[in-house]
């Protein structure tokens, strides 16, 4: 049980934002539709080297 190393931008996860309502969600898989409004989403994750 350790917390303090929680990084919301882990490289295996991507951040998606709904183009319609701007709801954001983090998923390891491609998200094709917003869970809130069903709108299209885009991947807004920033690649970090
Ligand atoms: Zn939406």
mmCIF file of the protein (N, C-alpha, C, O) and its ligand, coordinates in Angstrom:
data_MODEL
# 
_entry.id   MODEL 
# 
loop_
_entity.id 
_entity.type 
_entity.pdbx_number_of_molecules 
1 polymer     1 
2 non-polymer 1 
# 
_entity_poly.entity_id                      1 
_entity_poly.type                           'polypeptide(L)' 
_entity_poly.nstd_linkage                   no 
_entity_poly.nstd_monomer                   no 
_entity_poly.pdbx_seq_one_letter_code       
;(UNK)(UNK)(UNK)(UNK)(UNK)(UNK)(UNK)(UNK)(UNK)(UNK)(UNK)(UNK)(UNK)(UNK)(UNK)(UNK)
(UNK)(UNK)(UNK)(UNK)(UNK)(UNK)(UNK)(UNK)(UNK)(UNK)(UNK)(UNK)(UNK)(UNK)(UNK)(UNK)
(UNK)(UNK)(UNK)(UNK)(UNK)(UNK)(UNK)(UNK)(UNK)(UNK)(UNK)(UNK)(UNK)(UNK)(UNK)(UNK)
(UNK)
;
_entity_poly.pdbx_seq_one_letter_code_can   XXXXXXXXXXXXXXXXXXXXXXXXXXXXXXXXXXXXXXXXXXXXXXXXX 
_entity_poly.pdbx_strand_id                 A 
# 
loop_
_entity_poly_seq.entity_id 
_entity_poly_seq.num 
_entity_poly_seq.mon_id 
_entity_poly_seq.hetero 
1 1  UNK n 
1 2  UNK n 
1 3  UNK n 
1 4  UNK n 
1 5  UNK n 
1 6  UNK n 
1 7  UNK n 
1 8  UNK n 
1 9  UNK n 
1 10 UNK n 
1 11 UNK n 
1 12 UNK n 
1 13 UNK n 
1 14 UNK n 
1 15 UNK n 
1 16 UNK n 
1 17 UNK n 
1 18 UNK n 
1 19 UNK n 
1 20 UNK n 
1 21 UNK n 
1 22 UNK n 
1 23 UNK n 
1 24 UNK n 
1 25 UNK n 
1 26 UNK n 
1 27 UNK n 
1 28 UNK n 
1 29 UNK n 
1 30 UNK n 
1 31 UNK n 
1 32 UNK n 
1 33 UNK n 
1 34 UNK n 
1 35 UNK n 
1 36 UNK n 
1 37 UNK n 
1 38 UNK n 
1 39 UNK n 
1 40 UNK n 
1 41 UNK n 
1 42 UNK n 
1 43 UNK n 
1 44 UNK n 
1 45 UNK n 
1 46 UNK n 
1 47 UNK n 
1 48 UNK n 
1 49 UNK n 
# 
loop_
_struct_asym.id 
_struct_asym.entity_id 
A 1 
B 2 
# 
loop_
_chem_comp.id 
_chem_comp.type 
_chem_comp.mon_nstd_flag 
UNK 'L-peptide linking' . 
ZN  non-polymer         . 
# 
_pdbx_entity_nonpoly.entity_id   2 
_pdbx_entity_nonpoly.name        ? 
_pdbx_entity_nonpoly.comp_id     ZN 
# 
_pdbx_nonpoly_scheme.asym_id         B 
_pdbx_nonpoly_scheme.entity_id       2 
_pdbx_nonpoly_scheme.mon_id          ZN 
_pdbx_nonpoly_scheme.ndb_seq_num     1 
_pdbx_nonpoly_scheme.pdb_seq_num     101 
_pdbx_nonpoly_scheme.auth_seq_num    101 
_pdbx_nonpoly_scheme.pdb_mon_id      ZN 
_pdbx_nonpoly_scheme.auth_mon_id     ZN 
_pdbx_nonpoly_scheme.pdb_strand_id   A 
_pdbx_nonpoly_scheme.pdb_ins_code    . 
# 
loop_
_atom_site.group_PDB 
_atom_site.id 
_atom_site.type_symbol 
_atom_site.label_atom_id 
_atom_site.label_alt_id 
_atom_site.label_comp_id 
_atom_site.label_asym_id 
_atom_site.label_entity_id 
_atom_site.label_seq_id 
_atom_site.pdbx_PDB_ins_code 
_atom_site.Cartn_x 
_atom_site.Cartn_y 
_atom_site.Cartn_z 
_atom_site.occupancy 
_atom_site.B_iso_or_equiv 
_atom_site.pdbx_formal_charge 
_atom_site.auth_seq_id 
_atom_site.auth_comp_id 
_atom_site.auth_asym_id 
_atom_site.auth_atom_id 
_atom_site.pdbx_PDB_model_num 
ATOM   1   N  N  . UNK A 1 1  ? 0.851   -1.194 0.000   1.00 0.00 ? 1   UNK A N  1 
ATOM   2   C  CA . UNK A 1 1  ? 0.000   0.000  0.000   1.00 0.00 ? 1   UNK A CA 1 
ATOM   3   C  C  . UNK A 1 1  ? 0.885   1.241  0.000   1.00 0.00 ? 1   UNK A C  1 
ATOM   4   O  O  . UNK A 1 1  ? 1.160   1.789  1.068   1.00 0.00 ? 1   UNK A O  1 
ATOM   5   N  N  . UNK A 1 2  ? 1.314   1.674  -1.096  1.00 0.00 ? 2   UNK A N  1 
ATOM   6   C  CA . UNK A 1 2  ? 2.068   2.917  -1.129  1.00 0.00 ? 2   UNK A CA 1 
ATOM   7   C  C  . UNK A 1 2  ? 1.421   3.869  -2.103  1.00 0.00 ? 2   UNK A C  1 
ATOM   8   O  O  . UNK A 1 2  ? 1.145   3.530  -3.253  1.00 0.00 ? 2   UNK A O  1 
ATOM   9   N  N  . UNK A 1 3  ? 1.194   5.042  -1.624  1.00 0.00 ? 3   UNK A N  1 
ATOM   10  C  CA . UNK A 1 3  ? 0.786   6.067  -2.567  1.00 0.00 ? 3   UNK A CA 1 
ATOM   11  C  C  . UNK A 1 3  ? 1.709   7.252  -2.411  1.00 0.00 ? 3   UNK A C  1 
ATOM   12  O  O  . UNK A 1 3  ? 2.402   7.383  -1.402  1.00 0.00 ? 3   UNK A O  1 
ATOM   13  N  N  . UNK A 1 4  ? 1.720   8.094  -3.387  1.00 0.00 ? 4   UNK A N  1 
ATOM   14  C  CA . UNK A 1 4  ? 2.729   9.132  -3.424  1.00 0.00 ? 4   UNK A CA 1 
ATOM   15  C  C  . UNK A 1 4  ? 3.532   8.995  -4.707  1.00 0.00 ? 4   UNK A C  1 
ATOM   16  O  O  . UNK A 1 4  ? 4.264   9.900  -5.108  1.00 0.00 ? 4   UNK A O  1 
ATOM   17  N  N  . UNK A 1 5  ? 3.377   7.842  -5.334  1.00 0.00 ? 5   UNK A N  1 
ATOM   18  C  CA . UNK A 1 5  ? 4.016   7.641  -6.630  1.00 0.00 ? 5   UNK A CA 1 
ATOM   19  C  C  . UNK A 1 5  ? 2.967   7.587  -7.736  1.00 0.00 ? 5   UNK A C  1 
ATOM   20  O  O  . UNK A 1 5  ? 3.237   7.102  -8.835  1.00 0.00 ? 5   UNK A O  1 
ATOM   21  N  N  . UNK A 1 6  ? 1.812   8.072  -7.448  1.00 0.00 ? 6   UNK A N  1 
ATOM   22  C  CA . UNK A 1 6  ? 0.743   8.039  -8.444  1.00 0.00 ? 6   UNK A CA 1 
ATOM   23  C  C  . UNK A 1 6  ? 0.995   9.120  -9.485  1.00 0.00 ? 6   UNK A C  1 
ATOM   24  O  O  . UNK A 1 6  ? 1.003   10.315 -9.187  1.00 0.00 ? 6   UNK A O  1 
ATOM   25  N  N  . UNK A 1 7  ? 1.195   8.672  -10.690 1.00 0.00 ? 7   UNK A N  1 
ATOM   26  C  CA . UNK A 1 7  ? 1.430   9.617  -11.789 1.00 0.00 ? 7   UNK A CA 1 
ATOM   27  C  C  . UNK A 1 7  ? 0.284   9.488  -12.781 1.00 0.00 ? 7   UNK A C  1 
ATOM   28  O  O  . UNK A 1 7  ? 0.131   8.439  -13.407 1.00 0.00 ? 7   UNK A O  1 
ATOM   29  N  N  . UNK A 1 8  ? -0.514  10.521 -12.937 1.00 0.00 ? 8   UNK A N  1 
ATOM   30  C  CA . UNK A 1 8  ? -1.661  10.433 -13.852 1.00 0.00 ? 8   UNK A CA 1 
ATOM   31  C  C  . UNK A 1 8  ? -1.255  10.355 -15.308 1.00 0.00 ? 8   UNK A C  1 
ATOM   32  O  O  . UNK A 1 8  ? -2.097  10.128 -16.177 1.00 0.00 ? 8   UNK A O  1 
ATOM   33  N  N  . UNK A 1 9  ? 0.012   10.538 -15.582 1.00 0.00 ? 9   UNK A N  1 
ATOM   34  C  CA . UNK A 1 9  ? 0.455   10.520 -16.977 1.00 0.00 ? 9   UNK A CA 1 
ATOM   35  C  C  . UNK A 1 9  ? 1.399   9.363  -17.231 1.00 0.00 ? 9   UNK A C  1 
ATOM   36  O  O  . UNK A 1 9  ? 2.425   9.507  -17.896 1.00 0.00 ? 9   UNK A O  1 
ATOM   37  N  N  . UNK A 1 10 ? 1.031   8.214  -16.688 1.00 0.00 ? 10  UNK A N  1 
ATOM   38  C  CA . UNK A 1 10 ? 1.853   7.040  -16.972 1.00 0.00 ? 10  UNK A CA 1 
ATOM   39  C  C  . UNK A 1 10 ? 1.864   6.773  -18.468 1.00 0.00 ? 10  UNK A C  1 
ATOM   40  O  O  . UNK A 1 10 ? 0.838   6.942  -19.126 1.00 0.00 ? 10  UNK A O  1 
ATOM   41  N  N  . UNK A 1 11 ? 2.991   6.363  -19.016 1.00 0.00 ? 11  UNK A N  1 
ATOM   42  C  CA . UNK A 1 11 ? 3.122   6.263  -20.474 1.00 0.00 ? 11  UNK A CA 1 
ATOM   43  C  C  . UNK A 1 11 ? 2.205   5.234  -21.106 1.00 0.00 ? 11  UNK A C  1 
ATOM   44  O  O  . UNK A 1 11 ? 1.916   5.317  -22.299 1.00 0.00 ? 11  UNK A O  1 
ATOM   45  N  N  . UNK A 1 12 ? 1.742   4.266  -20.326 1.00 0.00 ? 12  UNK A N  1 
ATOM   46  C  CA . UNK A 1 12 ? 0.871   3.264  -20.929 1.00 0.00 ? 12  UNK A CA 1 
ATOM   47  C  C  . UNK A 1 12 ? -0.585  3.701  -20.980 1.00 0.00 ? 12  UNK A C  1 
ATOM   48  O  O  . UNK A 1 12 ? -1.443  2.996  -21.512 1.00 0.00 ? 12  UNK A O  1 
ATOM   49  N  N  . UNK A 1 13 ? -0.847  4.875  -20.418 1.00 0.00 ? 13  UNK A N  1 
ATOM   50  C  CA . UNK A 1 13 ? -2.211  5.377  -20.453 1.00 0.00 ? 13  UNK A CA 1 
ATOM   51  C  C  . UNK A 1 13 ? -2.276  6.631  -21.311 1.00 0.00 ? 13  UNK A C  1 
ATOM   52  O  O  . UNK A 1 13 ? -1.298  7.368  -21.440 1.00 0.00 ? 13  UNK A O  1 
ATOM   53  N  N  . UNK A 1 14 ? -3.416  6.852  -21.880 1.00 0.00 ? 14  UNK A N  1 
ATOM   54  C  CA . UNK A 1 14 ? -3.610  8.029  -22.698 1.00 0.00 ? 14  UNK A CA 1 
ATOM   55  C  C  . UNK A 1 14 ? -4.770  8.842  -22.144 1.00 0.00 ? 14  UNK A C  1 
ATOM   56  O  O  . UNK A 1 14 ? -5.694  8.301  -21.535 1.00 0.00 ? 14  UNK A O  1 
ATOM   57  N  N  . UNK A 1 15 ? -4.705  10.135 -22.363 1.00 0.00 ? 15  UNK A N  1 
ATOM   58  C  CA . UNK A 1 15 ? -5.777  11.020 -21.928 1.00 0.00 ? 15  UNK A CA 1 
ATOM   59  C  C  . UNK A 1 15 ? -6.594  11.410 -23.158 1.00 0.00 ? 15  UNK A C  1 
ATOM   60  O  O  . UNK A 1 15 ? -6.064  11.859 -24.175 1.00 0.00 ? 15  UNK A O  1 
ATOM   61  N  N  . UNK A 1 16 ? -7.883  11.222 -23.024 1.00 0.00 ? 16  UNK A N  1 
ATOM   62  C  CA . UNK A 1 16 ? -8.781  11.556 -24.122 1.00 0.00 ? 16  UNK A CA 1 
ATOM   63  C  C  . UNK A 1 16 ? -9.696  12.689 -23.686 1.00 0.00 ? 16  UNK A C  1 
ATOM   64  O  O  . UNK A 1 16 ? -10.114 12.756 -22.531 1.00 0.00 ? 16  UNK A O  1 
ATOM   65  N  N  . UNK A 1 17 ? -9.997  13.559 -24.606 1.00 0.00 ? 17  UNK A N  1 
ATOM   66  C  CA . UNK A 1 17 ? -10.926 14.643 -24.316 1.00 0.00 ? 17  UNK A CA 1 
ATOM   67  C  C  . UNK A 1 17 ? -12.039 14.630 -25.342 1.00 0.00 ? 17  UNK A C  1 
ATOM   68  O  O  . UNK A 1 17 ? -11.810 14.485 -26.543 1.00 0.00 ? 17  UNK A O  1 
ATOM   69  N  N  . UNK A 1 18 ? -13.252 14.787 -24.834 1.00 0.00 ? 18  UNK A N  1 
ATOM   70  C  CA . UNK A 1 18 ? -14.409 14.814 -25.714 1.00 0.00 ? 18  UNK A CA 1 
ATOM   71  C  C  . UNK A 1 18 ? -14.425 16.113 -26.499 1.00 0.00 ? 18  UNK A C  1 
ATOM   72  O  O  . UNK A 1 18 ? -14.203 17.190 -25.947 1.00 0.00 ? 18  UNK A O  1 
ATOM   73  N  N  . UNK A 1 19 ? -14.687 15.999 -27.775 1.00 0.00 ? 19  UNK A N  1 
ATOM   74  C  CA . UNK A 1 19 ? -14.741 17.191 -28.615 1.00 0.00 ? 19  UNK A CA 1 
ATOM   75  C  C  . UNK A 1 19 ? -16.048 17.951 -28.419 1.00 0.00 ? 19  UNK A C  1 
ATOM   76  O  O  . UNK A 1 19 ? -16.167 19.109 -28.819 1.00 0.00 ? 19  UNK A O  1 
ATOM   77  N  N  . UNK A 1 20 ? -17.012 17.304 -27.812 1.00 0.00 ? 20  UNK A N  1 
ATOM   78  C  CA . UNK A 1 20 ? -18.331 17.924 -27.654 1.00 0.00 ? 20  UNK A CA 1 
ATOM   79  C  C  . UNK A 1 20 ? -18.467 18.610 -26.302 1.00 0.00 ? 20  UNK A C  1 
ATOM   80  O  O  . UNK A 1 20 ? -18.799 19.794 -26.237 1.00 0.00 ? 20  UNK A O  1 
ATOM   81  N  N  . UNK A 1 21 ? -18.211 17.871 -25.216 1.00 0.00 ? 21  UNK A N  1 
ATOM   82  C  CA . UNK A 1 21 ? -18.451 18.428 -23.872 1.00 0.00 ? 21  UNK A CA 1 
ATOM   83  C  C  . UNK A 1 21 ? -17.148 18.634 -23.104 1.00 0.00 ? 21  UNK A C  1 
ATOM   84  O  O  . UNK A 1 21 ? -17.168 19.126 -21.975 1.00 0.00 ? 21  UNK A O  1 
ATOM   85  N  N  . UNK A 1 22 ? -16.023 18.264 -23.702 1.00 0.00 ? 22  UNK A N  1 
ATOM   86  C  CA . UNK A 1 22 ? -14.698 18.464 -23.110 1.00 0.00 ? 22  UNK A CA 1 
ATOM   87  C  C  . UNK A 1 22 ? -14.492 17.640 -21.844 1.00 0.00 ? 22  UNK A C  1 
ATOM   88  O  O  . UNK A 1 22 ? -13.619 17.946 -21.032 1.00 0.00 ? 22  UNK A O  1 
ATOM   89  N  N  . UNK A 1 23 ? -15.296 16.600 -21.681 1.00 0.00 ? 23  UNK A N  1 
ATOM   90  C  CA . UNK A 1 23 ? -15.047 15.656 -20.597 1.00 0.00 ? 23  UNK A CA 1 
ATOM   91  C  C  . UNK A 1 23 ? -13.728 14.949 -20.872 1.00 0.00 ? 23  UNK A C  1 
ATOM   92  O  O  . UNK A 1 23 ? -13.431 14.590 -22.012 1.00 0.00 ? 23  UNK A O  1 
ATOM   93  N  N  . UNK A 1 24 ? -12.934 14.749 -19.812 1.00 0.00 ? 24  UNK A N  1 
ATOM   94  C  CA . UNK A 1 24 ? -11.650 14.073 -19.982 1.00 0.00 ? 24  UNK A CA 1 
ATOM   95  C  C  . UNK A 1 24 ? -11.663 12.736 -19.267 1.00 0.00 ? 24  UNK A C  1 
ATOM   96  O  O  . UNK A 1 24 ? -12.275 12.588 -18.209 1.00 0.00 ? 24  UNK A O  1 
ATOM   97  N  N  . UNK A 1 25 ? -10.987 11.774 -19.851 1.00 0.00 ? 25  UNK A N  1 
ATOM   98  C  CA . UNK A 1 25 ? -10.875 10.475 -19.227 1.00 0.00 ? 25  UNK A CA 1 
ATOM   99  C  C  . UNK A 1 25 ? -9.527  9.875  -19.571 1.00 0.00 ? 25  UNK A C  1 
ATOM   100 O  O  . UNK A 1 25 ? -8.932  10.191 -20.602 1.00 0.00 ? 25  UNK A O  1 
ATOM   101 N  N  . UNK A 1 26 ? -9.056  9.004  -18.694 1.00 0.00 ? 26  UNK A N  1 
ATOM   102 C  CA . UNK A 1 26 ? -7.784  8.327  -18.899 1.00 0.00 ? 26  UNK A CA 1 
ATOM   103 C  C  . UNK A 1 26 ? -8.072  6.868  -19.175 1.00 0.00 ? 26  UNK A C  1 
ATOM   104 O  O  . UNK A 1 26 ? -8.809  6.215  -18.436 1.00 0.00 ? 26  UNK A O  1 
ATOM   105 N  N  . UNK A 1 27 ? -7.488  6.365  -20.242 1.00 0.00 ? 27  UNK A N  1 
ATOM   106 C  CA . UNK A 1 27 ? -7.728  4.976  -20.603 1.00 0.00 ? 27  UNK A CA 1 
ATOM   107 C  C  . UNK A 1 27 ? -6.482  4.379  -21.221 1.00 0.00 ? 27  UNK A C  1 
ATOM   108 O  O  . UNK A 1 27 ? -5.706  5.074  -21.877 1.00 0.00 ? 27  UNK A O  1 
ATOM   109 N  N  . UNK A 1 28 ? -6.299  3.094  -21.009 1.00 0.00 ? 28  UNK A N  1 
ATOM   110 C  CA . UNK A 1 28 ? -5.182  2.400  -21.651 1.00 0.00 ? 28  UNK A CA 1 
ATOM   111 C  C  . UNK A 1 28 ? -5.540  2.003  -23.070 1.00 0.00 ? 28  UNK A C  1 
ATOM   112 O  O  . UNK A 1 28 ? -4.678  1.628  -23.864 1.00 0.00 ? 28  UNK A O  1 
ATOM   113 N  N  . UNK A 1 29 ? -6.829  2.091  -23.376 1.00 0.00 ? 29  UNK A N  1 
ATOM   114 C  CA . UNK A 1 29 ? -7.280  1.699  -24.711 1.00 0.00 ? 29  UNK A CA 1 
ATOM   115 C  C  . UNK A 1 29 ? -7.866  2.908  -25.417 1.00 0.00 ? 29  UNK A C  1 
ATOM   116 O  O  . UNK A 1 29 ? -8.223  3.905  -24.790 1.00 0.00 ? 29  UNK A O  1 
ATOM   117 N  N  . UNK A 1 30 ? -7.955  2.798  -26.719 1.00 0.00 ? 30  UNK A N  1 
ATOM   118 C  CA . UNK A 1 30 ? -8.526  3.902  -27.482 1.00 0.00 ? 30  UNK A CA 1 
ATOM   119 C  C  . UNK A 1 30 ? -9.995  4.084  -27.114 1.00 0.00 ? 30  UNK A C  1 
ATOM   120 O  O  . UNK A 1 30 ? -10.768 3.127  -27.062 1.00 0.00 ? 30  UNK A O  1 
ATOM   121 N  N  . UNK A 1 31 ? -10.351 5.328  -26.863 1.00 0.00 ? 31  UNK A N  1 
ATOM   122 C  CA . UNK A 1 31 ? -11.730 5.650  -26.530 1.00 0.00 ? 31  UNK A CA 1 
ATOM   123 C  C  . UNK A 1 31 ? -12.361 6.318  -27.749 1.00 0.00 ? 31  UNK A C  1 
ATOM   124 O  O  . UNK A 1 31 ? -11.960 7.410  -28.152 1.00 0.00 ? 31  UNK A O  1 
ATOM   125 N  N  . UNK A 1 32 ? -13.331 5.658  -28.315 1.00 0.00 ? 32  UNK A N  1 
ATOM   126 C  CA . UNK A 1 32 ? -13.926 6.174  -29.543 1.00 0.00 ? 32  UNK A CA 1 
ATOM   127 C  C  . UNK A 1 32 ? -15.073 7.117  -29.293 1.00 0.00 ? 32  UNK A C  1 
ATOM   128 O  O  . UNK A 1 32 ? -15.355 7.983  -30.122 1.00 0.00 ? 32  UNK A O  1 
ATOM   129 N  N  . UNK A 1 33 ? -15.755 6.964  -28.146 1.00 0.00 ? 33  UNK A N  1 
ATOM   130 C  CA . UNK A 1 33 ? -16.926 7.791  -27.884 1.00 0.00 ? 33  UNK A CA 1 
ATOM   131 C  C  . UNK A 1 33 ? -16.931 8.224  -26.417 1.00 0.00 ? 33  UNK A C  1 
ATOM   132 O  O  . UNK A 1 33 ? -16.568 7.455  -25.527 1.00 0.00 ? 33  UNK A O  1 
ATOM   133 N  N  . UNK A 1 34 ? -17.344 9.449  -26.188 1.00 0.00 ? 34  UNK A N  1 
ATOM   134 C  CA . UNK A 1 34 ? -17.418 9.992  -24.831 1.00 0.00 ? 34  UNK A CA 1 
ATOM   135 C  C  . UNK A 1 34 ? -18.461 9.230  -24.021 1.00 0.00 ? 34  UNK A C  1 
ATOM   136 O  O  . UNK A 1 34 ? -19.578 9.018  -24.494 1.00 0.00 ? 34  UNK A O  1 
ATOM   137 N  N  . UNK A 1 35 ? -18.105 8.813  -22.792 1.00 0.00 ? 35  UNK A N  1 
ATOM   138 C  CA . UNK A 1 35 ? -19.063 8.081  -21.951 1.00 0.00 ? 35  UNK A CA 1 
ATOM   139 C  C  . UNK A 1 35 ? -20.167 8.980  -21.416 1.00 0.00 ? 35  UNK A C  1 
ATOM   140 O  O  . UNK A 1 35 ? -21.186 8.496  -20.924 1.00 0.00 ? 35  UNK A O  1 
ATOM   141 N  N  . UNK A 1 36 ? -19.964 10.282 -21.512 1.00 0.00 ? 36  UNK A N  1 
ATOM   142 C  CA . UNK A 1 36 ? -20.947 11.223 -20.972 1.00 0.00 ? 36  UNK A CA 1 
ATOM   143 C  C  . UNK A 1 36 ? -21.994 11.573 -22.035 1.00 0.00 ? 36  UNK A C  1 
ATOM   144 O  O  . UNK A 1 36 ? -23.196 11.452 -21.801 1.00 0.00 ? 36  UNK A O  1 
ATOM   145 N  N  . UNK A 1 37 ? -21.516 12.008 -23.200 1.00 0.00 ? 37  UNK A N  1 
ATOM   146 C  CA . UNK A 1 37 ? -22.440 12.500 -24.227 1.00 0.00 ? 37  UNK A CA 1 
ATOM   147 C  C  . UNK A 1 37 ? -22.390 11.679 -25.508 1.00 0.00 ? 37  UNK A C  1 
ATOM   148 O  O  . UNK A 1 37 ? -23.223 11.864 -26.395 1.00 0.00 ? 37  UNK A O  1 
ATOM   149 N  N  . UNK A 1 38 ? -21.421 10.774 -25.612 1.00 0.00 ? 38  UNK A N  1 
ATOM   150 C  CA . UNK A 1 38 ? -21.334 9.944  -26.806 1.00 0.00 ? 38  UNK A CA 1 
ATOM   151 C  C  . UNK A 1 38 ? -20.628 10.617 -27.964 1.00 0.00 ? 38  UNK A C  1 
ATOM   152 O  O  . UNK A 1 38 ? -20.583 10.083 -29.073 1.00 0.00 ? 38  UNK A O  1 
ATOM   153 N  N  . UNK A 1 39 ? -20.081 11.786 -27.703 1.00 0.00 ? 39  UNK A N  1 
ATOM   154 C  CA . UNK A 1 39 ? -19.381 12.510 -28.761 1.00 0.00 ? 39  UNK A CA 1 
ATOM   155 C  C  . UNK A 1 39 ? -18.026 11.904 -29.078 1.00 0.00 ? 39  UNK A C  1 
ATOM   156 O  O  . UNK A 1 39 ? -17.539 11.029 -28.361 1.00 0.00 ? 39  UNK A O  1 
ATOM   157 N  N  . UNK A 1 40 ? -17.426 12.374 -30.151 1.00 0.00 ? 40  UNK A N  1 
ATOM   158 C  CA . UNK A 1 40 ? -16.104 11.896 -30.549 1.00 0.00 ? 40  UNK A CA 1 
ATOM   159 C  C  . UNK A 1 40 ? -15.053 12.403 -29.578 1.00 0.00 ? 40  UNK A C  1 
ATOM   160 O  O  . UNK A 1 40 ? -15.180 13.497 -29.028 1.00 0.00 ? 40  UNK A O  1 
ATOM   161 N  N  . UNK A 1 41 ? -14.009 11.601 -29.370 1.00 0.00 ? 41  UNK A N  1 
ATOM   162 C  CA . UNK A 1 41 ? -12.923 11.995 -28.482 1.00 0.00 ? 41  UNK A CA 1 
ATOM   163 C  C  . UNK A 1 41 ? -11.620 12.081 -29.257 1.00 0.00 ? 41  UNK A C  1 
ATOM   164 O  O  . UNK A 1 41 ? -11.475 11.495 -30.330 1.00 0.00 ? 41  UNK A O  1 
ATOM   165 N  N  . UNK A 1 42 ? -10.680 12.818 -28.696 1.00 0.00 ? 42  UNK A N  1 
ATOM   166 C  CA . UNK A 1 42 ? -9.334  12.842 -29.256 1.00 0.00 ? 42  UNK A CA 1 
ATOM   167 C  C  . UNK A 1 42 ? -8.338  12.598 -28.152 1.00 0.00 ? 42  UNK A C  1 
ATOM   168 O  O  . UNK A 1 42 ? -8.577  12.914 -26.986 1.00 0.00 ? 42  UNK A O  1 
ATOM   169 N  N  . UNK A 1 43 ? -7.213  12.029 -28.544 1.00 0.00 ? 43  UNK A N  1 
ATOM   170 C  CA . UNK A 1 43 ? -6.149  11.742 -27.597 1.00 0.00 ? 43  UNK A CA 1 
ATOM   171 C  C  . UNK A 1 43 ? -5.335  13.021 -27.372 1.00 0.00 ? 43  UNK A C  1 
ATOM   172 O  O  . UNK A 1 43 ? -4.754  13.569 -28.309 1.00 0.00 ? 43  UNK A O  1 
ATOM   173 N  N  . UNK A 1 44 ? -5.299  13.481 -26.139 1.00 0.00 ? 44  UNK A N  1 
ATOM   174 C  CA . UNK A 1 44 ? -4.566  14.707 -25.838 1.00 0.00 ? 44  UNK A CA 1 
ATOM   175 C  C  . UNK A 1 44 ? -3.346  14.436 -24.979 1.00 0.00 ? 44  UNK A C  1 
ATOM   176 O  O  . UNK A 1 44 ? -2.736  15.369 -24.456 1.00 0.00 ? 44  UNK A O  1 
ATOM   177 N  N  . UNK A 1 45 ? -2.983  13.176 -24.827 1.00 0.00 ? 45  UNK A N  1 
ATOM   178 C  CA . UNK A 1 45 ? -1.822  12.835 -24.017 1.00 0.00 ? 45  UNK A CA 1 
ATOM   179 C  C  . UNK A 1 45 ? -0.568  13.438 -24.627 1.00 0.00 ? 45  UNK A C  1 
ATOM   180 O  O  . UNK A 1 45 ? -0.386  13.453 -25.845 1.00 0.00 ? 45  UNK A O  1 
ATOM   181 N  N  . UNK A 1 46 ? 0.282   13.929 -23.752 1.00 0.00 ? 46  UNK A N  1 
ATOM   182 C  CA . UNK A 1 46 ? 1.540   14.519 -24.196 1.00 0.00 ? 46  UNK A CA 1 
ATOM   183 C  C  . UNK A 1 46 ? 2.639   13.492 -24.029 1.00 0.00 ? 46  UNK A C  1 
ATOM   184 O  O  . UNK A 1 46 ? 2.871   12.996 -22.926 1.00 0.00 ? 46  UNK A O  1 
ATOM   185 N  N  . UNK A 1 47 ? 3.305   13.177 -25.099 1.00 0.00 ? 47  UNK A N  1 
ATOM   186 C  CA . UNK A 1 47 ? 4.393   12.220 -25.038 1.00 0.00 ? 47  UNK A CA 1 
ATOM   187 C  C  . UNK A 1 47 ? 5.566   12.836 -24.299 1.00 0.00 ? 47  UNK A C  1 
ATOM   188 O  O  . UNK A 1 47 ? 5.985   13.958 -24.582 1.00 0.00 ? 47  UNK A O  1 
ATOM   189 N  N  . UNK A 1 48 ? 6.086   12.071 -23.340 1.00 0.00 ? 48  UNK A N  1 
ATOM   190 C  CA . UNK A 1 48 ? 7.229   12.570 -22.582 1.00 0.00 ? 48  UNK A CA 1 
ATOM   191 C  C  . UNK A 1 48 ? 8.386   11.609 -22.764 1.00 0.00 ? 48  UNK A C  1 
ATOM   192 O  O  . UNK A 1 48 ? 8.228   10.400 -22.596 1.00 0.00 ? 48  UNK A O  1 
ATOM   193 N  N  . UNK A 1 49 ? 9.532   12.133 -23.103 1.00 0.00 ? 49  UNK A N  1 
ATOM   194 C  CA . UNK A 1 49 ? 10.701  11.292 -23.318 1.00 0.00 ? 49  UNK A CA 1 
ATOM   195 C  C  . UNK A 1 49 ? 11.554  11.293 -22.065 1.00 0.00 ? 49  UNK A C  1 
ATOM   196 O  O  . UNK A 1 49 ? 12.598  10.641 -22.029 1.00 0.00 ? 49  UNK A O  1 
HETATM 197 ZN ZN . ZN  B 2 .  ? -18.771 14.324 -24.200 1.00 0.00 ? 101 ZN  A ZN 1 
# 
